[in-house]
Amino acid sequence: MSTFTDLSRINVRGGDGGAGCMSFRREAYVPKGGPDGGDGGNGGSVILEADPQLSSLIDYRYKHHFRAERGTHGQGARKRGRDGSDLVLRVPVGTVVRELNIQTMEPLYEIADLTQPKERVVVAPGGVGGKGNIHFVTSVRRAPAFAEKGEPATEHWIELEMKLMADVALVGMPSVGKSSLIARISAARPKVADYPFTTLVPNLGVVRASDGRSFVAADVPGLIEGASEGKGLGHRFLRHIERTALILHLVDMTGGYEGRDPLEDYQTINEELGAYALELAERPQIVVANKCDMPGTEENVEALRAMAERDGKPFFAISALTGQGIEELVSQTAQMVSSLRLETEQSREQLPSAGAIWEQRREQRERQIDVAWEGDGWRVSGVNIERMVVQTDWENDEAVDYLQLRFQRLKLEEILTKAGCKQGDEVRILGYAFSFETTPGEEEPEPANDVIEEA
C-alpha cells in the first residue's frame, strides 16, 4: 500500500483566551487602592511549519483534529494569566494551505504557500486574553468595575495540498520511459514496467551533471488526453508540475504498444498542460525523443525535431535503456536549471517576506466588517468586532457601555447607515441583537495607557 499522501483536510482550533480580572487593591494603610486586575493569558495558536525532512502529508491521513492550549485567567495584584502553548504541525516544503467553506468543504481562499524550509504560518490564532480592569481607567472612570472575558478561539477546516519542490518534471504519456530515465540519471529506483500507470506516485531523484551542478527531477505519473479535466490520474498529479522550473517532455518514438503517433502525443500533452494552467504551456521545456535505439524510429525523430525547433524548444534524441544522448541531456538541463534558479532568486529578493504578507492579509481579514440584510434585521460580522462582543460581560452595565464606546470608535453607525440601516432596525452580532439608534453620544476619553497610581 502506498504511503504517499498529497492532499489532506484537517480541523484546527487555537486555545481560548483567559478572562481578565476585576480587582481592586486592598491593603492596610492604602485607603484609596485602585484597580489592579491582571489580564488573561492568550490562547496558544496552531502553526504550520515547513519541514524539509517530510515527503508527504501522511501524518494527517488518519488524525484530523488539532487543538492548542488555552490561556489561564488573570488575577488580582496585576498578575497576568499564563499564555497557552502553541501547537506546531510540520508539513512538507511545498505545501499550499487553504481555508475551507465549512458547508461545502470547498476552498475559499489561500492562506499560505510554504515553499521555504522552516517557513511558518498561523492557521488557527489563539483567543485573545481579556483585559483586566486596570486598563479601563480614564479621567472620568477612576474605578472601573468590569473586565473583559477571554476570547473563545474559532474552529475551522483547512486544506493542505503538497506540491513537489522539484527543479525538473518529467512528463509524457504513460509508458514513454520517464521512470527508466530517472532511474538512469539519479539514484531513484522507481518501479519500471511496460504497462500504463506503472508509476502511481511521483518519484524524486537528485541528478548530478559532469560539471558538478545538480538538480532535483520528478518522475510524474503518465498523463493522458483529458488529464486537465481529471481523467486518468489527472489533477491528482498535474499539481506537482506547477512548482518545477523546467519540463522534460518525453515522447516515445515507437508509439508504444498502442501504436500511437509520437507527434500527436507531443501535441496532446502540451494541450493538457495549457488547459490545466496556461503558465504551464509557457514553462521552459526540453523535448526528449526516447527509445531512439529502436529500429524504424528515424523518421519520427526527425519529424519531432522539426516540430520542437518550430516551437523554439531544445531537442534531444536519447535512449534511457542504452544511455544514448543522456550525458548531453543532463548537461543542458543542469545549465538551464541553474539559469532559471538565478532568475528566481533575483526576483524573490525584490519581494517582501512571504510570512509578513500572509500576516498582513490575516490582519486585514480580521479588521473587515461585513453588513448583510437577513430579511428582518441586519447581520454584522467580522473577527475583530465579534471579538469585542464575546469579550463583553453582558451582566455588567459598565462593560456594555464600554462596548458601545468601542462601536463608536469603529464608526459602526456610519457603516450601518451606508448599508441602508434605519432608525429602529434590529442589528445582530453573533447571538446578540441591538436596536439601531442614531442619537450621537459624547465620546469618553481614551483609557489611560499607564495605570493611575493610588493616591
N, C-alpha and C positions, 0 to 999 in steps of 0.2 A: 504493500500500500504506500502511495506517495505521501510524504510529509511536507510537501511544498504547498503553502497557502499564501495567496497574494491578495486576498480581499476578505476583510472581517468587519463586523459591526459590533460595537461594544457600547454599554451603558455606563456613563461616568457621572459621578456626583462629588463635589467638594464637601468639606466639612462645614457644619453650621457655625456661625459666629456666636461667641459667648455674649451674654447680656451685660450691659453697663450697670454700674451700681449707683443707687441713690442713697447717699450717706452724708452725714454732717459730722464735723469734728466734735467729739465730746471729750473734753479734757479738763482736769482740775485747773482752776485759775485762768481759764480761757473762756470768758463769758460769751464771746461772740464768735464761736467756732463756725467757720464757713463750710461750704460743701467740699467733700473730699472723696466722692465716689470714683472708683477706678474704672477704666474701660474694660470691656470684654475682649478676649483674645480673638484674633481672626481664625477662621476655619482653614484647614490645610487645603491645598489645591491638587488636582490631578494634572500631572505634567507628562507630556510625551518627550522622550529623548532619543535621538537617532544614534543607534549603536552599530558601528561597522562590523561587529562580530556576528550579527544576526543576518540570516539569509532568507527568512520567510516570517510570516505572521502566525506561525503555528501555535505560539503561546496564547493566542486569542481565539483558537478554534473551538475550545470547549468551555472556557471561562469568559463570561460576557459582562459581568457587573463588577465595577470597581469604585471604592469609596475612600475618601481621605478622612483624616481625623478631625473632630470638631474642636473648636476653641473653648476654653473654660471661662466662667463668668468673672467679672471684675469684683473687687471687694473694697471695703472702706479703707481709709488711710491711704488713698490714691494707689492702691495695689491693682495692677493691671492683670487681667487673666492671661493664661498661657496660650500661645498660638498653637493650633493643631499642626501636626506633621504633614508635609506634602507627601503625596503618593506618586512616585516616578515610574512610569511604564516605558519600557525600552522597546523600540521598533527598529526595523532595518533602515539604513540610509536609503533614501528614495521613496519614503512613504508620504503619500498625499492624505491629508486629513480634511474631512468634510462634515459639516453639520447636516443632520438628517431631519426631515419632517416626521414628527412622531406619529402622525396619522397614516401617511403613505409610505414612510421609510424611504422616500426619495431624497437625493441630495438637495440642500437649499443653497449653500454657498461653501466656498473653500475656506477653511480655517488656516491651513498652513501647508507648506511643501518642504519637507525636511530633507535637504539634499547634501548637507554637510555633517560630518561626524560630530557628535556631542551637541548638535543643534537642538534647541528646546522650544516647546510651545505649551502654554497653559490651555488645556481643553475644558477644564471644569474649575473655575475660580472658587476658592473657599468663600463662605459668607463673611461679610464684614462684621467685626465685633461692634457691639453697641457702645456709645459714648456714655461715660459716667456723668453725673450731674455737675461735676466740676467744670464741664465745657460750656454750660449754658448760662453762665453768669454774665450779665450785662449791667450797664449803668442803671437800668430800671428794674432789673430782676436780680436782686442780690442773693436770694436763697432759692434757687430752682429746686422744686420738689419732684423732679422727674428725671429719668434716664432713658436711654434708648435700649430697645430689645436687640438681641443678636439677629443678624440676617440669616434666614434659612438658605442653605445652598440649593441651587437648582439642579435637577436631574435631567439628563438628555442623552440621546443616542448620537454617536458619531460613526463615520465610516472610515476605515483605514484601507488604503489601496497602495500596495507596493509596486513600484515600477523599477525595473532593474537599472542600476547605475553602471552601465557598460559604455565603453567608447564606441564600440562597433557592434552592429546587429547583423547576423547572417539571416537573410530572408529568401524565400523562394517557395515554389510548390512543394508538396510532400515528396520525399524520397529523391531530392535532387543532389544530395550529398553534403548537406550542412553539417550533420554530426560527424561524418567522415573527415571533413575539412578541419573542424575544431579539434578533433582528436589528433590530427596530424600536426597542427601548428601550435598546440598547447598541451598541458598535462591533463586536461579534462578527458574523462573516459566515459562518454555517453554511450547508451545502447545504440548499436548500429545494425540495421536490418533493411531488407529491400521491400518493405511494405509500408503503405502510407500511415502517418501518425505514429511511427515508432517512438518519436520524441513527444512526450506528453507534458514535460515541464522544461522550462528554459535551462540551458547549461551554460555556465560561465567558465571561461578559460583565460589565463594570462598568457599573452603571446609576446615573445622577445625577438626583435629583429637582429640581424647580424651586426648592426652598428650600435647595439646596446639599448636602443629605445624599446619601450614596451607599451602595450595597450591591453585593455580587457575586452574580450569578444563574447557575445552572447549568441548561442545557437537557439533560435526561436522556433517553436513547432511550426510545421508547414502551413502555409496559407492556401486557400482555395478561392475560386470565384464566389463572391458573396460574403467573404470574410468580414468586410466592413459592416455587414448587416447582421453579423453574429453567426453565420454559417460555419460549419466545421468547428475549429477551436476559436474562430473569430475574435470577438472583443476580448476574450479571456487573455490572449497573448499579444494582440496588437498594441496594448498599452505599454508593453515592455520595449517597444521600438521607439517610443516618444522621447526617451531620455538620451538615446545614442546620438553621437555627433556625426557618425558616418554609417552608411548602409552598404553592406556587401551583398549584392543581388546575385544569387546563384541561379543558373539556368542549366538544366540537364540537356546536353546536346543530343542525347539518344532519344529524347521524348519519353523516356520511362517505359514501364511495362504497358502503359495505356497507349503508347504511340502518339503522345501529344506533339503539337507543333511548338518548338522552342521559342519562336518569335511571338506566338500568341501568348505563351506562358509569361514571357517578359512583359508584354503589354498589360496582361491581366493583373499581375502583381502590382505594377505601377499604378494602375487604375484603383485597385483596392486600397493602396496606401493613401492616395489622394482623396478617396471617398471617406476614409476614416478621419483623416486630418490633412487639410490642404498643405500644411507646412511639411508633412512627411514626403509629399511628392517633390518638394523643393529641397529636401535634405541632400547634402553631398552624397553621391552614390558611385560605387565602383561596380561595373558589370563584370561578372565572373562566369565564363563558359566552362562548365565542369564536364568530366568524363570525355575529355578530348583525346584520350588514348584509344577510344573505341573506333573501329574502322567504320567508314561511311559518314563521319561527322564533319568532315572538312567543309562541305557546302554550308551546313547550318552555322558553323563557327564564323565563316566569312560574312554571312548574312547578318548575324547578330553583331559582329564587329562594326559593320556599316551602320546598323541601327543605333548602336551606342555612340558612335562618333557623331552621328546626326544629332543626337540628344546632348552632345557635349560632355559625355561621361567617359572616364578612363575604362579601358577594356583589358581583360587578361584571360587567356586561354590556359586552363590548368587540368590536372588530373589529381584529385585528392587521393586516389588509390596508389598511383606511382610516384607522386611528388613533382610531376612535371609543372613548371611555372610557379611553384609555391613560393620559392625564395623571393622572386621578383614581386609577387603579390604582397607578401608580408612587408617587404621593404617600403613599397609605395603606400601601403595602408598606414604603417607607423609614421611615415613622413606627413601624411595628410592629417592624422590624428594629432600630431604634435602642433601643427599649424592651427588647427581648429581649437585646441586647448588654449593656445596663447590668445586667440581672439576672444574666447570666452572669459578668460581671466581678466583681460583688459576691460571688457565691458562690465564685468562684475565689480571691479574696483571703483567704477563711477557710480554705482548704485548704493543707496543707504542699506544698512543692515536689515536682513530679512526679518530677524526677530523684532526689531523696532517697528517695522512696517506692520507685522501681524498684531503687535500690542496696540499700535495706534488704531488699527481697524477695529479691534475689540472695544477699545475705549469709545470710539465713535458710535458703535452699535449700542453701547450701554447708555450713552447720552441721548440717543434718539428717543423722541416722544411721538407715539402714533395715536391718532384720534379717529375713531370709526363709529358710525351710527348703527345701532343694533335693532332699530325698529321702534323702540320705546325709550331709548336713552342713549347716552354716549359712552363708549368704552375707551378709556385712556390706558395705554400700555407702554412699557419701556423699562429697562432694567433699573436705571437709577431712581426713577420716580416710584416704581414698585418697591424698591428697597426702602425708601423713606416711609412708605405706608406700613410695611411689615415691621419696621423697627419702632413704630409708634405705640406707646402704651395707651390704648383707647379707653382705659378706665381712669385715666388721669387728664383732667381738663387742661392743665398747663401744657402737657405733651401734645394734645390735639391743637391747641392754639399755636404752638411752635411749628407743627406740621403746616398749618395754614400760612404761616410766615414763609416757610420754605417754598410753598407753592407760588407765593408772590414773587420770590426771587427767581424762580424758574420761568416767570411770565406765563404761567399756565392759563390764566384768564385770557390773555391775548391769543394764545394758541387755540383755545376752545372757541373764542369769538370768531376767529378767522375760519374755523372749520364749519361754522354755522350754528353754534350753540347759542340758545336764547335764555333769557331770564326765566328761572323756574325749571329748566330742563334737568333731568337726572343725569348725573355724571358718575360713572363707575370705575373704580380702580381695584383690581383683584376682587375680593368679596365685599368691598365697602361701597356704599352709594352716598352721594352728596347732592344737594340741590344747588344749582348754579346761580350765584348772585354776583352782580357786577358792582356792588357798592364798594368803592375804594376804601381801603383801610390805611391807617398810618403805619408805615413800616417801623418795626422795632430796631433799635441799634444792634449791630452785629455782636455776637458773643465775643467776649474778651479772649484774645489768644493766650494770654497768661492767666494763671489762677489769681483771683483777687485775694491778697493776703488778709488774714484776720486782723481786726483792729487790736 
